[in-house]
Amino acid sequence: MAPNSDDRIKSREISSANHDELLSVFNRYAHHEHLGQLYMTPNEFLQDYLGYLKGDNIDPTTLNILASLVDLNKDQKITITEFINFEALLTASDSLYRLAFQLFDRHGQGFITFDDFRYIISATKQFKEFPFNFDSEFVHMHFGDKHQRQITYKEFTQILLDFIDEQTIQTFRKFDKTNVGYISLKNFEIILKEIRQYQLSDFISTNLHDIVKLSSSTALPNQISYPYFTAFLQLLSNIESMRKIYLSICARKAHTYKSASITKEDFLTEAQHFPRTTPLQIDILFAITRVLHQSHFGKDVANEYVDFNDFDTISANEHLLPYRLRSEIVDEHYKVEHQSIGMKVLESGYRFGLGSIAGAVGATAVYPIDLVKTRMQNQRSTSIVGERLYRNSIDCFKKVIRHEGVFGLYRGLIPQLVGVAPEKAIKLAMNDFVRDRLTLPDGTIPLWAEVVAGGCAGASQVTFTNPLEIVKIRLQVAGELQSVRRPAATEVIRELGLRGLYKGARACFLRDIPFSCIYFPAYAHTKKKFADEHGYNDPKSLFISGLLAGIPAAGLCTPADVVKTRLQVQARKGQTKYDGLVDAFRKIYAEEGWRAFWKGAGARMLRSSPQFGFTLLTYELLQRALNVDFQGRKLDGSKHVDQEQYSAKSRQSIILSANSDHVGGFHLAQATFEGIETRFGLAFPKYKTPTPSESSGPTIPPLTTLLGVTPHTNATN
C-alpha cells in the first residue's frame, strides 16, 4: 500500500495530466485483464511504455527493484490506480526522495525494514566493490540491536544521507589496516572516484594530487589523515554553503557585481558565522582555487582568492544535472506565479527603462537608413514634373548629404529618440511580460504563445508612438524641396492637432502587429539556434539573431509601412490624396501597381534588421550587467553570476521525454531517475553477465545508462 495517509505527498504540480488523458494512455499499453480490470506487467511498463531496460539479458534483481517503484501492491500487475499514483509521484516537490523510498519499500508497506535496506544496498555497485558492514553501530542506532525498527519516509530521508557518510567512513577503516588514522593518497583517490564520484568534479579529479600537496599539513608524504579526509568530503558536500559565505561577504562589502575576488582572510572571517565550516575546509577550498587559477593563467598565482564562478568549476556541476534543472524550472515557475503585484510593477518599469536606452541606441545607429527609407517610400511614380527626386536609395543618400549636409541624415532624430523611449520600451516590456505569463511550467513556450506575445507588444506601442511617428516622417520629407521652408516639430504638432496625430494609426496597427508577431518568435528561435551547447548566447550571437530575425519581419510588412507613410505625409500640390487605409491601398495599386507596395523594402530591411540587432543586444546586455532580481523569470540564454543557464529548448531536451504517450509527470521520469544516482550515489548492474564490450571497463554502468537515459555532457568549465 501507499505511505501513510497522514504523510501524503504535498506537491506543487507543474504539468500533471488529467485523469482522462492518463486513462487513454494506460488503455493503449494495458494488454491483460484480471477480474474485469486491465493491467500491464512491470516489465511492460518499464520496457514498452517507459522505454527502459531494453533487451533480454537484464539482471532480474535490478528489474524487480525498478518494477517495485510502480507496483505498490507487489502483485506483478500495474493497474490504472498505480499508474496514476506513479504519475503524481513524479510531479511531487520531493519526488527524488519519494522515488528512492519506494525503491527500498519492497513490500509496499509504507515503511522500510532492515531486510529491505540490506537487500537494496547489497544490490548496488558500491556494495559489490566495498561491502557494507550491516552489523555496524550505524545499523544498530537506526534499526535497533535486533533490527526491529520500522523506518518511516521522513526518517528514511535522513538515514539515506547518513548512510553515504557511513559507507565512506567504513571504507576508510578498511584501507587503514593498521588503525593509525591515515590512508594512502591512492586509496583516498579510490574512495572519491568509486563512492563519492557524483560529488567529484572533473577538475578536482584531474588535479587531486596538486590540491592535496597544497592543503595537507601532514608530515607523511602521500598520506591522508582522517580529519583531512572528512574535511575534504564535507567541502564537496557543502559547496552551496561556500557560495553563501561568498555572497555574504559581497553583501557586507556592498559589491554590486558578485564576481569580485574574495581573499582567504575575508573568507575565514565570514565563515565563523557558519558553524559547519572549518578553517581546514577553507584551506582545501583555496588550494583548489589556486590550482584552478594556475591552470587558467599558466603560472603560479601569488595571491589566494576565489571568484564566484570558481564554485561551478569545483562543484560536480550538480546544478546542471537534469533533476536539478527540473527543480529550478518548477521554482522559477512558482516564483512567477506568486510574484507580487508590486514586484511586477517594478519589473515592468525596470524593463521599460532598459528598453528606452536600448531603443535609443538602436535608432541612432540606423537613423540615416530610416530617413532614406522614408523618402523613397514617399516618392510617387506619377508623371508630375520634378516629382522623381531619387533614382534609388544610394542616390537618395548622396543627394541628402550634398544638399542638406551630414546632419540632414539625422533630420527628425530628436522626436524619434523621444518616441523611441515609449515605442521600444513598451514593445520589449510587453513582449517579456506576456511571454512570462504564457510560458509553460516546464520553462518552454509554445509557438502560438510567442506569436500572441509579439502581437500584444506590437499593438501596445502604436497608441503611444503614432503621434511621434507622424511628426518624424513630416520632418524627414521636409528637406526634399529646397524652396519649401523646413518646419519645426512644434509647428507640425500644432498643424496636425490631436486627431491628426493619430492619422494612419490603423496602418500602424497593420504594420506593427504582424511585424512583432514575426520578429519576436523569430528572434527567440534564432537565438536558441546560435546558443552554445549550454544554451548560452554571447553578444555576437545576440546581434546576429536580432539581425536575421528583422529581415523577414521588416520585408513582409513593407506594404503596410508604405500605406502608413503615404497616409501620414502631407500630400503636396498635384499628389494623390488618400481618405483612409482601404482608399490608400486601392489608389496606390491603381496608379502605381503592386511594385509600389514594396518601395523601400531594401532600405527598410537594411534599417530594421541592424536596428533591432543593436536594440536587443543592448537590452539583453543591460539586463545581464545589472542582473536585478524581481523574483520573476530569468532571461533565456543569459549567463548569470550564479551559473550558466540552459535555454528553454535545452531544458526541454534534457528533461522531457519525446514520446507523445509520456503525458504529465511521465515527461519527468528521466530527470527524476537520473537524480537518484547523482544525488544519492545509487547504481545497479544492468546485465546478468558482462558482455565482451563491457569487460574492459566498469561492469556496472550508471543508473542513467541502466534506465536508457542518454547521457548529457555537463558544462565545460
N, C-alpha and C positions, 0 to 999 in steps of 0.2 A: 504494500500500500504506500501511498504518498507520505511525506513527512507530516508531522503533527499538524492538525488543523489550525491550532493557535500560533503556528510558526509558518504561516502561509507566505508565499512569495509576494513581496511588496515590490512591484516592478514599475518602472517608468517606461511603458511600451513605446516603441519607436515606429514600428510598422507591422504590428500583429495582424494576421489575416483574419477575416471574418469566418464564422462557422461554416457557411455555405461553400466558401472557397476551399476551405480545408477538407470538407466532406467530398467535394468534387474531385480533388486531387487524390484523396485516400482511396476512393472507389476505383480509380484508374490503376492502382497498384495492388489492391487487396484482391487476391485471386482465390482465397479459401473462405469456407463458411463453416461455422460451428454454432449449432442451436439457433440458426437464423441470423447470426451476426457475422459480418465479413471481418476478415483479419488478414494480415500478412506476417510471414515469419520474420524473426530478427535478421536472418541472412538476407532476405528480400528487401527489408527496409534499408540495411546498410549498403548492400551491393546494387540493387536495382533502383531504389529511389534516391538515396544519398550519393550513390556512385562511388562508395568507398570499398576497400578490400577486394579488388578485382583479382580473379584467378582462383585456382583450385588448391593451391598449396598453402593456404592461410593457416597460421598457428591456431588451433582450436581454442586454446586458453584465451588468447587475445580476442578472438571472435566472440567468445562468451562474455568477456569483460565489457566489450563495447556494446554488445547487444543489451546488456543489463541497464544501459543508460536509458533506454526507452521501454523495455519490457519490465515494467514495475511489478507485475503480478508473477513474473518468473514462470510463465506457462508456455513460453515459445509462441505466443500469439500477440501480435501488435494490433490492438483494437482501435477504433476511432477515438475512444476516450484517451488512450495512452498517446496516440498520435497528436491530438490537440494539446494534451498536457506537456508533451515534449516541446512543441512549438512555443508554448507560453514560457517554458523554462529558458529557451534561447533568447527571449526578449526581456528576461528579468535583469534588473540592475546588477545583481550579484550572480549572474549566470555562470561565471567561471568557477566559483566555489560550489554552486549548486550541482554543476556537472561533475565536478570532482567528487562531491559527496555521494552522488548516485553511482559512481564507479565503485566506491568502497561499500555502499549499502547493497550487498549482493542479493539479499533476500527481500528487499523492498519493505523493510520493517519500520523505516523512519529513524533508525539508529544504527550505529556501527559497533560490532563486537570485535574482540581481539582476533578471532579467527578470520573475520572479514579483512581486518587491517593486515594481518600476516599474509593472507592469500594474495592480495593486490600487490603489496610491497615485494613479495617473493617473485612476482611475475615481471618485475621491471628489469631494465638493463643494469641499473646500478647495483641491484642485489646480486646479480649473477657475477659481477666483477668484484664487488665489495660486499660480501654477505653481512646483513644487519643482525645484531645480537638482540633477539627477541626476549632474552632473559635479563635485559639491562635494567638499571634503575629507572630509565626513561619510561619503559613499558610498565613497570610496576606503579610508577606515580600516576600514569594516565589511565591504566586499565585495572589497577589493583593487583595485590600479590597473587590472587587466584584468577586473575583475568576476568573478573565477573562484571566489571563496569560496562554499561552501555553508553556509547558516546553520541550525544545529540549533534544536530547540524552546527549550532553555534560553537560548541566545544571542539568539533572537528576542524573548523576553520583555523583555530589556534594550534591544535595538535599538528596539522599539516605543515605549518611554518616551523614549529619547534622540531619536527622530525627532520627537516632539511639540515638544521644545525646539528642535531644529534648524530645523524648519519656521517656528517663531516668530521665531527669530533671522534667518533668511533674509528674512522679511517685513519685519523692522525695517530691514535693509540696503536693501531695495528702496525703502522710504519715505525713508531717509536718503540722498537722491540726491547730496548734496554731501560725504558722508563726514565730517560734523562731530560725529557721536556723539549727535545729537538728532533726534527726530521730533516732529511737532506733537501736541498733545493729541487732536485729531480723529482722526489716524491711530492713535494709541495705543488710542483707543476702538474703532476698526475692528478692530484686531488682537484685542482682548479679546472682542468680540462675534462675530467671524467664525471665529476659530481656537480661542480658549480659552473659548468660551461655556459649555461644560459645567462649567467651574470658577467661573463668574461668577454670583454670587447676584443676585437682583432688586434688593436694597438697594444693593449696590455699583454695579450698572449705572445705577441711577437717580441716585445721589449721587456719581458718579465725579469730576465737576469740583470739588466741595467737598472731597472727600478729597485730591485731588492738590494743591489750593491749600493745605491744612493741612500736608501732609507733604513736598512737594517743596521743596528748598532752592535750586533753580536760579534764577539772576538773570534768565533769559529767561522772559517770561510765556507761558503755554500751550505750553511746550516740555518734552519728557520726555527726560531723559538716559538713556543706555544702562544705567548702574548702577541708576538708579531703576526702569527698565523691568524688568530682571532680578530686582530685589528684590521688586517687586510680584508678578511671576509666581511666584516661589519662595514667597512668602507664601501665595498661593492654593493652591499645591501642597502646602504643609506646614501646613495648618490643624490637622491631627491632632497635629503636634509642638507647636504652640502650646497646644493643650489639655493636653498632657503637662507643659509648663512650668507652666501654671496649677495643675495638680493637685500638682505637685512643691512649689510654693510653699505650697499649702494644707497639705500633709503636714508641711512644716517648721514651719509655724505652729501645727500641731495643731488646725486648724479641724475641727469636727465637721460643719459644713454647708458644702458645697463651693461654694455660690453667693456666698460672701463676696467683696467687691470687692478687687481687687489693683491696686496703683498701678503706674505706669510704672517707678519706681525698683526696686520689687520684681521686676518682670519682667526688667529689664535685668540685675540681679544674678544671677538664677537662669539666664537664657539663656546665660550664659558656660559652663555645663555642657553645652550643646547646640551642637556645633561648626558646624552648617549654619544657625544662626540669627544674624542680624546686627542691630546697632542700627538700621540703616536699615529693615529689615523690621519691627522693633518700632515705629519711628516711624509707619510706614504703618498698622500694626495699631491703634495708639492714635488715629490720625487717623480711622480708620473708626469706632471705638467712640465717639469724641467726637461725630461727626456723628450716629451712631445714638442716643446719649443726648439730644442736642439735639432730634432728631425726636420722641423719646418725651415729653420734658418741655416742649417748646415754647420753650425758652430756652437761652442759652449756658451750658455746664457748665464751671465754673471748674477743678475737679479732674479730671485724666485718670485713668481707672480702667477696668477690664474686669471684667465678670461672666461666669460660666461660660456662661450661656445666650446671651451675645453671639456665641459661636463658631458656634452654629446659624444665627444670622441672617446672619453674614458669610461663612459657607461656602455652597456652592451646594446645600445640603440633600442632598448626595450620600448621607448616612446614611439618608435616607428613600426613596431610589430602590429599585425592586424587586429588583435583583440584590444590593444591599447588605442589604436586609431578608432575602432568602433566605439569605445568608451568616450573618446574625445568628441566624436560626432554627436553621440547622444547628449553629452553635456553641453555642447555648443548649441544644439537644437533646443535643449531645455532652457538655456540662458536666453536665447532669442524669444522663445515663447513666454518667458516670465520677465522679460526686460521691462522695467518700469516706464511709465509714460514720460517722466522727467528725463530719463536716460535716452529714450527715443527722440525726444525733442532736442536734447543736447547733441546727440549723434547726427541728426539731420542738419542742425545748424553748423556743426563741425564740417560735415561733408559739403555743405553749401559754401562755406568759406574756402575750403580747399579747391572746390570746383571753380570758384571765381578766379582764383590765382591761376589755376591750370588753364582755364578758358582764355584768360588774357595772354598767357604765354603762347598758346596755340594760334590765337587770332593775329597777334602781332607778327608771328613768324611767317604767315602766308597771306597777309593782307594785300600786298601788291597783286597777287594772283586773283584774289577775290574782286579787286577793282576791275581788272581786265575782264574777268568773267561777267561781271555785271554790265559793262559797256558792250560787250559782244552780244549778250542776250537782248539788250535794249535796241540793238541796231536792226532796223527794218529792212526787208528785202524788196520794198516797193521802189518805184522809179522816180521818187522825188529827187530833184537836183540837190546835190550836196548831202544826201541822206547817208550814203555808204561811206563812212569815215575810215573804216579799218578793213584791210583785206583779210587779216587773220589775227590770232591772239598775239603773235610776236610783233606784227605791225602795230597793233594797239599799244603794246608795251613801249615800243620805241617812240611812238608819237606822244605818249603821255610824258615821257622824260624830256623830249625835245621842246614841247610847248608849255609844260607845266612844271618841269623840273623834277628832281628825285622825290621831293616832298609831295608832288602830285600823286605819286603812287600810294600815299597814305592819306589821301583826302577822305574825310569821314571816319578816320580811325578813332577819334575821341568818343563820338556817340557809339561806335562799335564796341569799344572797350567798356563803356558804361553799360551797354546792352549785353555784353558777353558775360558779365557777372551773373545776372539772373538766368540768362539762357543756358550756359553750360553748367552752372551750379545747380539749377533746378533739374536739368536733364540728368546729370550724373547722380545727384542725390536721390531723385525719384526712381531711377533705374535700380540703384542699390537697395533702396527701401522696399520696392515691390519684389525684387529678386529674393531678398531676405525672407519676406513673408510667404513666398511661393516655393522656397527651397524645401525639399523633402527631408524627413528626419534623418535619412542616411547621408545627408550632405550633398546630394545631387539635385539638379533642377531639370525638369522635362523641357523639351524644345518649345512647346506651346506656352509655357510659363515665361521663358526667356523672351518670346515674341510679345507677350502681354506686357511684360515689364518695360520693354523697349517702346511699345506703343504708348503706354502711360507717360513715359519720360518725354516722348515727342509731343504729346498733346499738352502736357503741363507747361511747356516752355512758351507756347505760342501766345497765351494770354498776356504774358509779361514782356515778350520780346517783339511782337509785331510792330508796336509804335516805333521802337528804336530801329527796327529793320527798315521801315519805310523812310525814316529820316536819313539813314545811312545811304540808301540807294539813291535818293534825290541828290544828296551831296556828291555821290560818286559820279553821276552823269552830268552834274552841273558844269564841269570843266570841258565838256565836249565841244561847245560852241564858244569861240573866243569873244564873240560880240555880245554874249549874254553875261550879265553880272552874276557872280557866284554868291549865292545867299548863305547866310549863317544858319546854324542849326535851329536857333530860336525863331528865325523868320519862317522856316519850313514848318515848325510846330504850330505857330500862330496861323499860318495859311491853311493847314490841314484841319485844325480843330480836333476835338476829342473823337468824333465819329470818323474823321478822315484818317486818324492814326491807326485805325483798325481796318483800313482798306486792304483788301487782299488777304484777310485773315483766313478765309476758307481755303484759299490756295496754300497758305502756310500750313494749315492742318493737313491738306492733301499731300504736301511735301514732307513735313517733319515727322508725321506718324509713321508712314512707310519707311522713311529713312532710318528712324530709330529701331523699328521692328526688324530691319535687316542688319543694321550696324552692330547693335549690342550683342545679339546672339552670334553673329559672325566673329566679332572680336573675342568673345568668351571662348569659342571653339578654336579659333586660330591661336589664341594664347596657350590653350592646353596643348595644341599640336606642337608649338615651339618650346614648350617647357622641357626641362631636362628629365632624367629618369626618376627624379624625386618629386616632379611636379612643380619645380621652382622656375620662375621666369626672371632672367636678368634684364637690365634696361634695354639692351639691344633687341631681345625677343619681344619686349613690350612695345617698342616703337614699330617694329616690323608688323606686329599683329594689328596695331591700330592703323597702320598704313594700308595693309591689304584689305582689312575689313571696310575701309572707307571707299574703296574702288567700286564695288557693286552697289553699295548704298547710295553713293553720290550719283553714279551713272544712271541707275534705273529710275531715280526720282527727278531727273533733269526736266522732263516735260512739265511737271508741276511747278518747278522752280522758274521756268521760262514764263509760264502764265502768271505766277506771282509777281515777277519782275515787271511784266507789262502792265499789270493792274496797279502797281504801286508807283510806277514812274509817271510823272505828269506828261501827258501827250502834248507835243508841240504842234504848231500850225501845219495842217496837211496830213498829220498822222491819224491813223485809225484810233477811235476811242472805244473802250470796252465797258459794257454795262454790268459785268459780273463774270463769275467763273465760267459758266456754260457758254456765255456770249463770247468770251475771250477764246476759249477752245475752238468754237465754231469759226470765228473770223480769222484766227491765225491759220487754221487749216485751209480755209477757202482762199486766202490771199497768198499764203506762202508755202503751203504744203506741209507734209509730215516732217520734212527735214528741219523746219523751223523750230519744232519742239525739242530738237537735240542741239540747238545752238549753245555754244559754251560748255558742252558736255565735257570736252577735254580739259578746259580750264577749271571746271567745277570739280572733276575728279582730281586734277592736279592740286587744287586748293584744299578740298575737304579731306583727302587722304592724309597728307602730311599734317594738316591742322589737327585732326583727331589723333594722329600719331603722337604729336607733341603734347596735346591736351591730356590724353590718357596716360602717357608716360609721366608727365608732371604730376598728375592726380595720384597715381599709384605710388610714385616715389615719395611724395609728400606724406602719404599715409604710412608708408613704411618707416620713414625717418622719424616722424612724430610718435607713431605707434601708441596712440591714445586708446585705452580700453574702455568702451562704453557697455561692456557685458553683452555685446552682440556678436554677430558672425565675423570672423576674420576674413581678410582678403584672400581670394583664391589665387594660388600661385605665388604668394609672397613669402619672404623669409623673415620671420620674426626673431627677436633676440633669444627666444627660448628654444626654438628648434626649427628645422626645415619642415615645411608643411607639404603634405601631399595635396595635389589638386583633387577636386571632387571626382574627376574621371579616374585618377589613380586610386583614390579611396574605394570607388565603386568596384574597380577591377580586383582589388585586394580582398575586399570584404564580402562582396555579394556574389552569389552563385549565378552562372549564366544559364542554368537550367530553368526554363519557364515554369516548371512544376514546383520549383523550390519557392513557395509562397511564404509571406510573412517572416516569422522567425527563422525558417529554414534557410533563408538567404544568409543568415549569420552563422550557420553551422561551422563553416571552415574557420572563420576567425576565432570562434569560441574553442574549437578543438585544438587549434594551434596554441592557444593561450595556456592550455593545461601543461604542456611540456615547458614552454618558455617561462611560465610563472612558477610552476611547482617542480620542474625537473623530472617529470614522469615520462618514461618511454617504454614501449613494449616490443617484443620480437614480432616480425611480420610473417616469416615463413617457418614451417616446421623444421626444415633443414636449410642451411645456406646454399644458395645457388653458386656456380663457379664464379660468376661476376662479382659476387659479394665476398668470396672467401679471402680476397686480398685486402679488403677493408673491414670496417666495423660490421659485425654480424647482426647487429640490431640497429635498424635505422631510427631516425627521429619519429616522433608521433606524427609530424606533418607529412612525412613520406608514407608512413603506415596508413594514414587516412586518405591518401591520394591527393593531398593538397599540394599544388605547385609551389615549390619553394620560392620565396620572394627575397631578392637581394636587398640588403639594408643600405642605408645611405652611406655613400663613400665619405670617409672622414678626411 
